[in-house]
Amino acid sequence: MPLSPANEHGGKNRSPVFFESIDYYFYLDKLREAPLKYDVALHCYVLMTNHVHFLMSAKDKTAISLLMQYVGRFYVPYINHKYQFSGSIWEGRFKSNLIESERGIYSLVCDTLKKTQCGQIW
């Protein structure tokens, strides 16, 4: 199995980054464009009110960072304009962890299912 990074990006001070359904749709629209633009395989994603998770893989080691920058370049100004915020809505850079085994993927899936059952996932 190829190695895949699990990526997470959270809201500043754990604050929400999605406020209404339309915000999720705007984010997903940009997320749909980005993998094609940067040749990234987006295997799965989870959007929660205050952060996002992705399982992605790419041949180019900078592609995932470029994808995250691309989505953020559109989403942050959209949120700032719509809700009259300023500055970044994210808590620093996104975090990336390498998933090296099936067990790692299983753990990720179990964690996601727990959050789904608790109603934390949109």
N, CA, C and O atoms as CSV, one atom per row, in Angstrom:
chain,resi,resn,atom,element,x,y,z
A,1,MET,N,N,0.848,-1.173,0.000
A,1,MET,CA,C,0.000,0.000,0.000
A,1,MET,C,C,0.894,1.237,0.000
A,1,MET,O,O,1.837,1.305,0.788
A,2,PRO,N,N,0.622,2.219,-0.866
A,2,PRO,CA,C,1.430,3.443,-0.872
A,2,PRO,C,C,1.204,4.253,0.396
A,2,PRO,O,O,0.151,4.174,1.030
A,3,LEU,N,N,2.204,5.021,0.742
A,3,LEU,CA,C,2.103,5.886,1.907
A,3,LEU,C,C,1.233,7.088,1.570
A,3,LEU,O,O,1.354,7.662,0.488
A,4,SER,N,N,0.363,7.469,2.486
A,4,SER,CA,C,-0.520,8.617,2.277
A,4,SER,C,C,-0.476,9.521,3.494
A,4,SER,O,O,-0.485,9.041,4.627
A,5,PRO,N,N,-0.428,10.826,3.268
A,5,PRO,CA,C,-0.494,11.723,4.415
A,5,PRO,C,C,-1.932,11.985,4.847
A,5,PRO,O,O,-2.823,12.180,4.019
A,6,ALA,N,N,-2.136,11.986,6.152
A,6,ALA,CA,C,-3.408,12.424,6.732
A,6,ALA,C,C,-3.202,13.872,7.129
A,6,ALA,O,O,-2.288,14.183,7.892
A,7,ASN,N,N,-4.034,14.751,6.626
A,7,ASN,CA,C,-3.872,16.182,6.850
A,7,ASN,C,C,-5.030,16.720,7.665
A,7,ASN,O,O,-6.168,16.268,7.538
A,8,GLU,N,N,-4.720,17.687,8.500
A,8,GLU,CA,C,-5.730,18.334,9.337
A,8,GLU,C,C,-5.468,19.832,9.342
A,8,GLU,O,O,-4.320,20.275,9.390
A,9,HIS,N,N,-6.543,20.604,9.291
A,9,HIS,CA,C,-6.441,22.060,9.365
A,9,HIS,C,C,-7.558,22.533,10.280
A,9,HIS,O,O,-8.732,22.276,10.009
A,10,GLY,N,N,-7.207,23.222,11.363
A,10,GLY,CA,C,-8.202,23.613,12.350
A,10,GLY,C,C,-8.390,25.111,12.451
A,10,GLY,O,O,-7.514,25.891,12.078
A,11,GLY,N,N,-9.546,25.500,12.962
A,11,GLY,CA,C,-9.865,26.906,13.165
A,11,GLY,C,C,-9.043,27.524,14.284
A,11,GLY,O,O,-8.657,26.850,15.238
A,12,LYS,N,N,-8.784,28.818,14.148
A,12,LYS,CA,C,-8.021,29.553,15.156
A,12,LYS,C,C,-8.725,29.451,16.507
A,12,LYS,O,O,-9.928,29.692,16.604
A,13,ASN,N,N,-7.975,29.094,17.545
A,13,ASN,CA,C,-8.525,28.903,18.899
A,13,ASN,C,C,-9.711,27.936,18.912
A,13,ASN,O,O,-10.635,28.071,19.714
A,14,ARG,N,N,-9.661,26.975,18.018
A,14,ARG,CA,C,-10.726,25.965,17.874
A,14,ARG,C,C,-12.079,26.576,17.518
A,14,ARG,O,O,-13.125,25.974,17.761
A,15,SER,N,N,-12.047,27.760,16.948
A,15,SER,CA,C,-13.279,28.436,16.531
A,15,SER,C,C,-13.829,27.791,15.267
A,15,SER,O,O,-13.084,27.160,14.517
A,16,PRO,N,N,-15.122,27.943,15.025
A,16,PRO,CA,C,-15.704,27.413,13.791
A,16,PRO,C,C,-15.073,28.037,12.545
A,16,PRO,O,O,-14.666,29.199,12.550
A,17,VAL,N,N,-15.003,27.245,11.493
A,17,VAL,CA,C,-14.577,27.744,10.183
A,17,VAL,C,C,-15.711,27.600,9.166
A,17,VAL,O,O,-15.630,28.117,8.052
A,18,PHE,N,N,-16.766,26.890,9.567
A,18,PHE,CA,C,-17.974,26.760,8.759
A,18,PHE,C,C,-19.149,27.197,9.631
A,18,PHE,O,O,-19.259,26.785,10.786
A,19,PHE,N,N,-20.019,28.029,9.077
A,19,PHE,CA,C,-21.116,28.589,9.861
A,19,PHE,C,C,-22.488,28.215,9.312
A,19,PHE,O,O,-23.450,28.087,10.070
A,20,GLU,N,N,-22.578,28.041,8.007
A,20,GLU,CA,C,-23.831,27.682,7.347
A,20,GLU,C,C,-23.524,26.642,6.282
A,20,GLU,O,O,-22.368,26.460,5.901
A,21,SER,N,N,-24.544,25.967,5.806
A,21,SER,CA,C,-24.355,24.951,4.764
A,21,SER,C,C,-23.656,25.509,3.538
A,21,SER,O,O,-22.824,24.828,2.937
A,22,ILE,N,N,-23.977,26.731,3.159
A,22,ILE,CA,C,-23.377,27.337,1.969
A,22,ILE,C,C,-21.860,27.460,2.110
A,22,ILE,O,O,-21.143,27.403,1.111
A,23,ASP,N,N,-21.368,27.628,3.328
A,23,ASP,CA,C,-19.919,27.710,3.554
A,23,ASP,C,C,-19.252,26.375,3.223
A,23,ASP,O,O,-18.187,26.344,2.607
A,24,TYR,N,N,-19.876,25.284,3.630
A,24,TYR,CA,C,-19.348,23.959,3.298
A,24,TYR,C,C,-19.316,23.778,1.777
A,24,TYR,O,O,-18.331,23.293,1.221
A,25,TYR,N,N,-20.395,24.172,1.121
A,25,TYR,CA,C,-20.459,24.011,-0.333
A,25,TYR,C,C,-19.403,24.850,-1.042
A,25,TYR,O,O,-18.805,24.393,-2.017
A,26,PHE,N,N,-19.169,26.057,-0.572
A,26,PHE,CA,C,-18.126,26.905,-1.169
A,26,PHE,C,C,-16.766,26.226,-1.019
A,26,PHE,O,O,-15.999,26.142,-1.978
A,27,TYR,N,N,-16.472,25.742,0.190
A,27,TYR,CA,C,-15.199,25.069,0.452
A,27,TYR,C,C,-15.057,23.834,-0.438
A,27,TYR,O,O,-14.004,23.620,-1.038
A,28,LEU,N,N,-16.110,23.024,-0.524
A,28,LEU,CA,C,-16.072,21.812,-1.337
A,28,LEU,C,C,-15.890,22.112,-2.814
A,28,LEU,O,O,-15.243,21.347,-3.530
A,29,ASP,N,N,-16.454,23.217,-3.275
A,29,ASP,CA,C,-16.278,23.610,-4.670
A,29,ASP,C,C,-14.798,23.838,-4.980
A,29,ASP,O,O,-14.300,23.375,-6.006
A,30,LYS,N,N,-14.103,24.543,-4.105
A,30,LYS,CA,C,-12.664,24.787,-4.298
A,30,LYS,C,C,-11.870,23.501,-4.103
A,30,LYS,O,O,-10.875,23.265,-4.788
A,31,LEU,N,N,-12.315,22.674,-3.164
A,31,LEU,CA,C,-11.638,21.405,-2.921
A,31,LEU,C,C,-11.784,20.461,-4.118
A,31,LEU,O,O,-10.905,19.633,-4.359
A,32,ARG,N,N,-12.855,20.573,-4.848
A,32,ARG,CA,C,-13.056,19.749,-6.040
A,32,ARG,C,C,-12.109,20.175,-7.168
A,32,ARG,O,O,-11.633,19.328,-7.924
A,33,GLU,N,N,-11.832,21.470,-7.286
A,33,GLU,CA,C,-10.937,21.988,-8.332
A,33,GLU,C,C,-9.471,21.657,-8.063
A,33,GLU,O,O,-8.728,21.311,-8.982
A,34,ALA,N,N,-9.065,21.765,-6.815
A,34,ALA,CA,C,-7.647,21.732,-6.449
A,34,ALA,C,C,-6.910,20.435,-6.794
A,34,ALA,O,O,-5.793,20.517,-7.306
A,35,PRO,N,N,-7.466,19.241,-6.546
A,35,PRO,CA,C,-6.713,18.025,-6.879
A,35,PRO,C,C,-6.367,17.915,-8.363
A,35,PRO,O,O,-5.302,17.410,-8.719
A,36,LEU,N,N,-7.253,18.380,-9.215
A,36,LEU,CA,C,-6.970,18.357,-10.652
A,36,LEU,C,C,-5.846,19.323,-10.999
A,36,LEU,O,O,-4.983,19.022,-11.823
A,37,LYS,N,N,-5.869,20.470,-10.368
A,37,LYS,CA,C,-4.871,21.508,-10.630
A,37,LYS,C,C,-3.473,21.090,-10.174
A,37,LYS,O,O,-2.485,21.421,-10.830
A,38,TYR,N,N,-3.381,20.366,-9.055
A,38,TYR,CA,C,-2.076,20.035,-8.464
A,38,TYR,C,C,-1.733,18.549,-8.525
A,38,TYR,O,O,-0.754,18.128,-7.910
A,39,ASP,N,N,-2.505,17.751,-9.242
A,39,ASP,CA,C,-2.247,16.322,-9.410
A,39,ASP,C,C,-2.143,15.612,-8.056
A,39,ASP,O,O,-1.163,14.926,-7.764
A,40,VAL,N,N,-3.169,15.796,-7.255
A,40,VAL,CA,C,-3.254,15.173,-5.933
A,40,VAL,C,C,-4.446,14.220,-5.938
A,40,VAL,O,O,-5.516,14.553,-6.447
A,41,ALA,N,N,-4.251,13.038,-5.369
A,41,ALA,CA,C,-5.363,12.105,-5.191
A,41,ALA,C,C,-5.990,12.386,-3.826
A,41,ALA,O,O,-5.354,12.197,-2.789
A,42,LEU,N,N,-7.223,12.832,-3.840
A,42,LEU,CA,C,-7.966,13.091,-2.602
A,42,LEU,C,C,-8.817,11.852,-2.339
A,42,LEU,O,O,-9.847,11.648,-2.981
A,43,HIS,N,N,-8.376,11.026,-1.388
A,43,HIS,CA,C,-9.026,9.742,-1.133
A,43,HIS,C,C,-10.299,9.907,-0.312
A,43,HIS,O,O,-11.310,9.260,-0.587
A,44,CYS,N,N,-10.249,10.764,0.684
A,44,CYS,CA,C,-11.445,11.044,1.475
A,44,CYS,C,C,-11.222,12.326,2.266
A,44,CYS,O,O,-10.094,12.791,2.428
A,45,TYR,N,N,-12.313,12.876,2.748
A,45,TYR,CA,C,-12.235,14.097,3.552
A,45,TYR,C,C,-13.381,14.107,4.547
A,45,TYR,O,O,-14.398,13.438,4.361
A,46,VAL,N,N,-13.194,14.874,5.601
A,46,VAL,CA,C,-14.232,15.077,6.608
A,46,VAL,C,C,-14.220,16.557,6.954
A,46,VAL,O,O,-13.173,17.110,7.289
A,47,LEU,N,N,-15.375,17.198,6.875
A,47,LEU,CA,C,-15.502,18.604,7.249
A,47,LEU,C,C,-16.286,18.682,8.552
A,47,LEU,O,O,-17.420,18.209,8.632
A,48,MET,N,N,-15.684,19.274,9.561
A,48,MET,CA,C,-16.349,19.499,10.839
A,48,MET,C,C,-16.511,21.001,11.022
A,48,MET,O,O,-15.934,21.776,10.259
A,49,THR,N,N,-17.271,21.422,12.001
A,49,THR,CA,C,-17.513,22.858,12.142
A,49,THR,C,C,-16.234,23.647,12.370
A,49,THR,O,O,-16.123,24.785,11.916
A,50,ASN,N,N,-15.264,23.058,13.070
A,50,ASN,CA,C,-14.065,23.838,13.401
A,50,ASN,C,C,-12.762,23.297,12.821
A,50,ASN,O,O,-11.695,23.834,13.119
A,51,HIS,N,N,-12.819,22.261,12.012
A,51,HIS,CA,C,-11.618,21.794,11.327
A,51,HIS,C,C,-11.971,20.806,10.220
A,51,HIS,O,O,-13.117,20.379,10.080
A,52,VAL,N,N,-10.958,20.459,9.444
A,52,VAL,CA,C,-11.126,19.540,8.318
A,52,VAL,C,C,-10.050,18.460,8.387
A,52,VAL,O,O,-8.951,18.694,8.892
A,53,HIS,N,N,-10.379,17.276,7.872
A,53,HIS,CA,C,-9.421,16.177,7.750
A,53,HIS,C,C,-9.413,15.710,6.301
A,53,HIS,O,O,-10.448,15.712,5.633
A,54,PHE,N,N,-8.247,15.310,5.824
A,54,PHE,CA,C,-8.105,14.784,4.471
A,54,PHE,C,C,-7.195,13.570,4.490
A,54,PHE,O,O,-6.314,13.462,5.344
A,55,LEU,N,N,-7.403,12.664,3.562
A,55,LEU,CA,C,-6.448,11.608,3.265
A,55,LEU,C,C,-6.108,11.792,1.795
A,55,LEU,O,O,-6.950,11.587,0.920
A,56,MET,N,N,-4.866,12.183,1.532
A,56,MET,CA,C,-4.432,12.527,0.179
A,56,MET,C,C,-3.101,11.857,-0.130
A,56,MET,O,O,-2.366,11.456,0.772
A,57,SER,N,N,-2.804,11.745,-1.420
A,57,SER,CA,C,-1.472,11.322,-1.846
A,57,SER,C,C,-1.109,12.094,-3.107
A,57,SER,O,O,-1.970,12.493,-3.891
A,58,ALA,N,N,0.192,12.291,-3.277
A,58,ALA,CA,C,0.690,13.034,-4.439
A,58,ALA,C,C,2.101,12.564,-4.760
A,58,ALA,O,O,2.848,12.156,-3.871
A,59,LYS,N,N,2.456,12.625,-6.027
A,59,LYS,CA,C,3.818,12.264,-6.442
A,59,LYS,C,C,4.799,13.373,-6.097
A,59,LYS,O,O,5.924,13.106,-5.674
A,60,ASP,N,N,4.376,14.604,-6.276
A,60,ASP,CA,C,5.221,15.766,-5.982
A,60,ASP,C,C,5.065,16.127,-4.508
A,60,ASP,O,O,3.944,16.294,-4.027
A,61,LYS,N,N,6.176,16.248,-3.791
A,61,LYS,CA,C,6.103,16.478,-2.342
A,61,LYS,C,C,5.539,17.844,-1.963
A,61,LYS,O,O,5.151,18.041,-0.811
A,62,THR,N,N,5.484,18.790,-2.895
A,62,THR,CA,C,4.924,20.111,-2.585
A,62,THR,C,C,3.453,20.240,-2.984
A,62,THR,O,O,2.808,21.238,-2.663
A,63,ALA,N,N,2.928,19.245,-3.676
A,63,ALA,CA,C,1.578,19.353,-4.246
A,63,ALA,C,C,0.490,19.522,-3.188
A,63,ALA,O,O,-0.438,20.309,-3.381
A,64,ILE,N,N,0.587,18.804,-2.085
A,64,ILE,CA,C,-0.457,18.893,-1.059
A,64,ILE,C,C,-0.446,20.272,-0.407
A,64,ILE,O,O,-1.503,20.845,-0.141
A,65,SER,N,N,0.746,20.804,-0.151
A,65,SER,CA,C,0.834,22.169,0.396
A,65,SER,C,C,0.226,23.177,-0.567
A,65,SER,O,O,-0.496,24.082,-0.149
A,66,LEU,N,N,0.515,23.024,-1.851
A,66,LEU,CA,C,-0.045,23.936,-2.854
A,66,LEU,C,C,-1.566,23.813,-2.911
A,66,LEU,O,O,-2.266,24.814,-3.061
A,67,LEU,N,N,-2.072,22.597,-2.792
A,67,LEU,CA,C,-3.519,22.384,-2.782
A,67,LEU,C,C,-4.155,23.108,-1.594
A,67,LEU,O,O,-5.161,23.799,-1.753
A,68,MET,N,N,-3.575,22.950,-0.416
A,68,MET,CA,C,-4.124,23.595,0.781
A,68,MET,C,C,-4.074,25.120,0.660
A,68,MET,O,O,-5.012,25.806,1.065
A,69,GLN,N,N,-2.988,25.645,0.105
A,69,GLN,CA,C,-2.881,27.094,-0.110
A,69,GLN,C,C,-3.952,27.573,-1.079
A,69,GLN,O,O,-4.573,28.613,-0.862
A,70,TYR,N,N,-4.166,26.818,-2.143
A,70,TYR,CA,C,-5.152,27.184,-3.159
A,70,TYR,C,C,-6.551,27.293,-2.545
A,70,TYR,O,O,-7.249,28.286,-2.747
A,71,VAL,N,N,-6.946,26.274,-1.803
A,71,VAL,CA,C,-8.280,26.276,-1.194
A,71,VAL,C,C,-8.403,27.443,-0.208
A,71,VAL,O,O,-9.413,28.146,-0.193
A,72,GLY,N,N,-7.370,27.639,0.611
A,72,GLY,CA,C,-7.387,28.721,1.595
A,72,GLY,C,C,-7.416,30.105,0.986
A,72,GLY,O,O,-8.027,31.020,1.539
A,73,ARG,N,N,-6.752,30.264,-0.160
A,73,ARG,CA,C,-6.726,31.577,-0.827
A,73,ARG,C,C,-8.117,32.024,-1.254
A,73,ARG,O,O,-8.377,33.222,-1.362
A,74,PHE,N,N,-9.001,31.083,-1.493
A,74,PHE,CA,C,-10.375,31.427,-1.855
A,74,PHE,C,C,-11.296,31.434,-0.636
A,74,PHE,O,O,-12.151,32.308,-0.499
A,75,TYR,N,N,-11.114,30.457,0.243
A,75,TYR,CA,C,-12.060,30.295,1.345
A,75,TYR,C,C,-11.928,31.373,2.418
A,75,TYR,O,O,-12.939,31.892,2.891
A,76,VAL,N,N,-10.714,31.716,2.805
A,76,VAL,CA,C,-10.529,32.714,3.871
A,76,VAL,C,C,-11.115,34.075,3.481
A,76,VAL,O,O,-11.855,34.648,4.281
A,77,PRO,N,N,-10.825,34.624,2.293
A,77,PRO,CA,C,-11.457,35.902,1.922
A,77,PRO,C,C,-12.989,35.812,1.842
A,77,PRO,O,O,-13.694,36.763,2.181
A,78,TYR,N,N,-13.487,34.666,1.393
A,78,TYR,CA,C,-14.937,34.459,1.334
A,78,TYR,C,C,-15.546,34.591,2.738
A,78,TYR,O,O,-16.520,35.320,2.924
A,79,ILE,N,N,-14.977,33.893,3.716
A,79,ILE,CA,C,-15.479,33.939,5.096
A,79,ILE,C,C,-15.303,35.335,5.687
A,79,ILE,O,O,-16.216,35.862,6.323
A,80,ASN,N,N,-14.134,35.932,5.478
A,80,ASN,CA,C,-13.880,37.266,6.032
A,80,ASN,C,C,-14.867,38.294,5.489
A,80,ASN,O,O,-15.360,39.138,6.237
A,81,HIS,N,N,-15.153,38.227,4.208
A,81,HIS,CA,C,-16.101,39.171,3.604
A,81,HIS,C,C,-17.529,38.901,4.100
A,81,HIS,O,O,-18.238,39.824,4.501
A,82,LYS,N,N,-17.932,37.651,4.068
A,82,LYS,CA,C,-19.306,37.289,4.416
A,82,LYS,C,C,-19.646,37.611,5.874
A,82,LYS,O,O,-20.745,38.079,6.171
A,83,TYR,N,N,-18.702,37.358,6.776
A,83,TYR,CA,C,-18.982,37.521,8.204
A,83,TYR,C,C,-18.257,38.719,8.820
A,83,TYR,O,O,-18.239,38.878,10.041
A,84,GLN,N,N,-17.673,39.543,7.986
A,84,GLN,CA,C,-16.949,40.749,8.414
A,84,GLN,C,C,-15.857,40.420,9.434
A,84,GLN,O,O,-15.705,41.098,10.450
A,85,PHE,N,N,-15.097,39.352,9.130
A,85,PHE,CA,C,-13.924,38.987,9.919
A,85,PHE,C,C,-12.706,39.616,9.270
A,85,PHE,O,O,-12.806,40.230,8.208
A,86,SER,N,N,-11.557,39.463,9.908
A,86,SER,CA,C,-10.293,39.867,9.282
A,86,SER,C,C,-9.210,38.874,9.695
A,86,SER,O,O,-9.293,38.252,10.754
A,87,GLY,N,N,-8.213,38.739,8.859
A,87,GLY,CA,C,-7.102,37.839,9.155
A,87,GLY,C,C,-7.439,36.389,8.866
A,87,GLY,O,O,-8.471,36.073,8.274
A,88,SER,N,N,-6.552,35.529,9.294
A,88,SER,CA,C,-6.722,34.106,9.034
A,88,SER,C,C,-7.781,33.509,9.953
A,88,SER,O,O,-7.929,33.922,11.103
A,89,ILE,N,N,-8.498,32.550,9.439
A,89,ILE,CA,C,-9.456,31.808,10.259
A,89,ILE,C,C,-8.826,30.516,10.768
A,89,ILE,O,O,-9.399,29.839,11.622
A,90,TRP,N,N,-7.657,30.176,10.249
A,90,TRP,CA,C,-6.995,28.915,10.572
A,90,TRP,C,C,-5.969,29.091,11.682
A,90,TRP,O,O,-5.400,30.170,11.845
A,91,GLU,N,N,-5.737,28.047,12.429
A,91,GLU,CA,C,-4.732,28.000,13.496
A,91,GLU,C,C,-3.408,27.569,12.867
A,91,GLU,O,O,-3.043,26.394,12.925
A,92,GLY,N,N,-2.699,28.508,12.275
A,92,GLY,CA,C,-1.399,28.201,11.669
A,92,GLY,C,C,-1.518,27.353,10.420
A,92,GLY,O,O,-2.560,27.310,9.766
A,93,ARG,N,N,-0.423,26.681,10.106
A,93,ARG,CA,C,-0.380,25.826,8.924
A,93,ARG,C,C,-1.129,24.522,9.181
A,93,ARG,O,O,-1.368,24.135,10.324
A,94,PHE,N,N,-1.490,23.861,8.094
A,94,PHE,CA,C,-2.131,22.558,8.258
A,94,PHE,C,C,-1.108,21.545,8.771
A,94,PHE,O,O,0.096,21.696,8.565
A,95,LYS,N,N,-1.605,20.527,9.430
A,95,LYS,CA,C,-0.741,19.473,9.969
A,95,LYS,C,C,-0.858,18.240,9.085
A,95,LYS,O,O,-1.937,17.915,8.589
A,96,SER,N,N,0.257,17.564,8.898
A,96,SER,CA,C,0.282,16.389,8.043
A,96,SER,C,C,0.989,15.244,8.759
A,96,SER,O,O,2.078,15.419,9.304
A,97,ASN,N,N,0.367,14.083,8.752
A,97,ASN,CA,C,0.951,12.879,9.345
A,97,ASN,C,C,0.937,11.767,8.313
A,97,ASN,O,O,-0.071,11.541,7.644
A,98,LEU,N,N,2.048,11.080,8.188
A,98,LEU,CA,C,2.157,10.002,7.222
A,98,LEU,C,C,1.471,8.746,7.754
A,98,LEU,O,O,1.750,8.304,8.869
A,99,ILE,N,N,0.578,8.179,6.957
A,99,ILE,CA,C,-0.073,6.914,7.288
A,99,ILE,C,C,0.737,5.827,6.587
A,99,ILE,O,O,0.781,5.776,5.358
A,100,GLU,N,N,1.371,4.967,7.365
A,100,GLU,CA,C,2.284,3.984,6.782
A,100,GLU,C,C,1.741,2.565,6.764
A,100,GLU,O,O,2.399,1.662,6.248
A,101,SER,N,N,0.559,2.354,7.313
A,101,SER,CA,C,0.059,0.982,7.376
A,101,SER,C,C,-1.461,0.963,7.284
A,101,SER,O,O,-2.129,1.988,7.420
A,102,GLU,N,N,-1.978,-0.224,7.051
A,102,GLU,CA,C,-3.429,-0.395,7.048
A,102,GLU,C,C,-3.996,-0.102,8.436
A,102,GLU,O,O,-5.115,0.393,8.566
A,103,ARG,N,N,-3.224,-0.408,9.456
A,103,ARG,CA,C,-3.664,-0.141,10.826
A,103,ARG,C,C,-3.865,1.366,11.044
A,103,ARG,O,O,-4.807,1.775,11.722
A,104,GLY,N,N,-2.985,2.182,10.472
A,104,GLY,CA,C,-3.117,3.628,10.573
A,104,GLY,C,C,-4.387,4.127,9.908
A,104,GLY,O,O,-5.062,5.014,10.431
A,105,ILE,N,N,-4.710,3.559,8.759
A,105,ILE,CA,C,-5.939,3.940,8.057
A,105,ILE,C,C,-7.154,3.479,8.862
A,105,ILE,O,O,-8.138,4.210,8.980
A,106,TYR,N,N,-7.086,2.272,9.413
A,106,TYR,CA,C,-8.176,1.753,10.243
A,106,TYR,C,C,-8.435,2.674,11.436
A,106,TYR,O,O,-9.584,2.975,11.758
A,107,SER,N,N,-7.372,3.113,12.081
A,107,SER,CA,C,-7.487,4.023,13.224
A,107,SER,C,C,-8.155,5.332,12.815
A,107,SER,O,O,-9.007,5.855,13.533
A,108,LEU,N,N,-7.762,5.854,11.659
A,108,LEU,CA,C,-8.340,7.089,11.132
A,108,LEU,C,C,-9.836,6.915,10.860
A,108,LEU,O,O,-10.638,7.788,11.190
A,109,VAL,N,N,-10.201,5.791,10.260
A,109,VAL,CA,C,-11.608,5.513,9.957
A,109,VAL,C,C,-12.423,5.387,11.245
A,109,VAL,O,O,-13.523,5.932,11.333
A,110,CYS,N,N,-11.898,4.681,12.237
A,110,CYS,CA,C,-12.613,4.517,13.515
A,110,CYS,C,C,-12.840,5.859,14.196
A,110,CYS,O,O,-13.926,6.121,14.713
A,111,ASP,N,N,-11.827,6.702,14.198
A,111,ASP,CA,C,-11.952,8.032,14.801
A,111,ASP,C,C,-13.030,8.844,14.089
A,111,ASP,O,O,-13.830,9.526,14.729
A,112,THR,N,N,-13.044,8.766,12.764
A,112,THR,CA,C,-14.035,9.494,11.973
A,112,THR,C,C,-15.442,8.974,12.257
A,112,THR,O,O,-16.380,9.761,12.388
A,113,LEU,N,N,-15.593,7.660,12.352
A,113,LEU,CA,C,-16.910,7.084,12.644
A,113,LEU,C,C,-17.423,7.519,14.014
A,113,LEU,O,O,-18.614,7.783,14.174
A,114,LYS,N,N,-16.539,7.594,14.996
A,114,LYS,CA,C,-16.942,8.063,16.329
A,114,LYS,C,C,-17.477,9.489,16.253
A,114,LYS,O,O,-18.498,9.811,16.861
A,115,LYS,N,N,-16.777,10.345,15.496
A,115,LYS,CA,C,-17.212,11.739,15.366
A,115,LYS,C,C,-18.537,11.829,14.619
A,115,LYS,O,O,-19.363,12.691,14.918
A,116,THR,N,N,-18.742,10.949,13.657
A,116,THR,CA,C,-19.998,10.926,12.913
A,116,THR,C,C,-21.151,10.553,13.842
A,116,THR,O,O,-22.214,11.172,13.796
A,117,GLN,N,N,-20.943,9.555,14.674
A,117,GLN,CA,C,-21.987,9.110,15.599
A,117,GLN,C,C,-22.321,10.176,16.632
A,117,GLN,O,O,-23.442,10.215,17.139
A,118,CYS,N,N,-21.365,11.037,16.949
A,118,CYS,CA,C,-21.593,12.122,17.917
A,118,CYS,C,C,-22.179,13.367,17.253
A,118,CYS,O,O,-22.463,14.354,17.931
A,119,GLY,N,N,-22.361,13.328,15.941
A,119,GLY,CA,C,-22.927,14.468,15.229
A,119,GLY,C,C,-21.955,15.608,15.003
A,119,GLY,O,O,-22.380,16.744,14.793
A,120,GLN,N,N,-20.649,15.331,15.042
A,120,GLN,CA,C,-19.654,16.386,14.869
A,120,GLN,C,C,-19.290,16.630,13.411
A,120,GLN,O,O,-18.563,17.575,13.106
A,121,ILE,N,N,-19.780,15.799,12.516
A,121,ILE,CA,C,-19.386,15.903,11.108
A,121,ILE,C,C,-20.561,16.398,10.291
A,121,ILE,O,O,-21.700,15.975,10.489
A,122,TRP,N,N,-20.266,17.300,9.372
A,122,TRP,CA,C,-21.302,17.845,8.504
A,122,TRP,C,C,-21.603,16.888,7.398
A,122,TRP,O,O,-22.455,17.168,6.555
